[in-house]
Amino acid sequence: MDISEPTLAWLLASPDPALRYQTLRDLTDTPPADLAAVRARIPHEGLGAQILAAQSEDGPWRRPDSPDWLPTLFMFQLLRAIAADPADPLIQSAVSRLASGFRWADDLGGKSFFDGETEPCINGGALAAGSYFGRPSHSLARNLLAEQLPDGGWNCDAPQSQRSSYHSTICVLEGLLEFEYAAGPNAPLTPLSAAARLRAHQYLLDRQLFRRASTGEVASQEFLQLAFPPRYHYNILRALDYFRATGLPPDPRLANDANQVIESKRQPDGRWLLEAAYDESLSFPFPERCGAPSRWITLLALRVLRWHRTPRPGTVRLTTRAPSHPA
């Protein structure tokens, strides 16, 4: 797709190297060496530096009047979302402190962060971040696979509910995809995980990413809001970016509705607005303001639309990884 020079220049004018890195990686043909130089700045500037500075010496992230697991999970997920390099020494130090210093509450199993707790939406996030940062948990992936519901998705209210939740399903899908990348194609769980994801794809695609299967009506107006960071919340931009990350060709069922919604929200200046920011569990306020032009939403929207119009079958481009990483 065509990206206007003013919009691209606006994205690259961001003071945050994390946003500049993903813009260059996903929307331009910047050489790998130049990409690496920008990425190396992420732990030292912008959101990356803020996240690392907010981590306590004993491992968790904290926030007043909040249990430690909330900011820990969502700050660590945000570190993944901004594409921090797992090999960076500062990142490795943060991961090691989290591994040694955090345990889920006893009533949630009392395990390490990377082995998760009891709810699939939370465990999907833990698996995604843990796998991305080099700590894939086979036991956690196995538990999530066992919890898939007959209709293809997941729900934190199961087994009482046997109907899948959009929110839980997108969290688990992201976790399983990241797990497959980290575990590798020869790991015993990888084909099982891939098959489970394909069943969950049908759950979302049969609903055109945001509709009720029974009536075709919009399942929730929240699903149409463009949000970053997402916390556990589902929205169509998050779902489209997940499908882009799989490397699969765009499904025709994505074209008529979800992509048109994204297109319709583009402003006359080529930018998109931040419509929601689920930052209530972060250790600091998210720097973009709801209702204002958002570089993060604009980046996500442009790369999703670019993928849909110029697909590259067989190429996996994870949202948080460089295109050169193997599938």
Secondary structure, 3 states (H helix, E strand, C coil): CCCCHHHHHHHHCCCCHHHHHHHHHHHCCCCHHHHHHHHCCHHHCHHHHHHHHHECCCCCECCCCCCCHHHHHHHHHHHHHCCCCCCCHHHHHHHHHHHHHCECCHHHCCCEHHHCCCCHHHHHHHHHHHHHCCCCCHHHHHHHHHCCCCCCCECCCCCCCCCCEHHHHHHHHHHHHHHHHHHCCCCCHHHHHHHHHHHHHHHHHCCCCCECCCCCCECCHHHHCCECCCCCCCCHHHHHHHHHHHCCCCCHHHCCCHHHHHHHCCCCCCCCECCECCCCCCCCCCCCCCCCECHHHHHHHHHHHHHHHCCCCCCCCCCCCCCCCCC
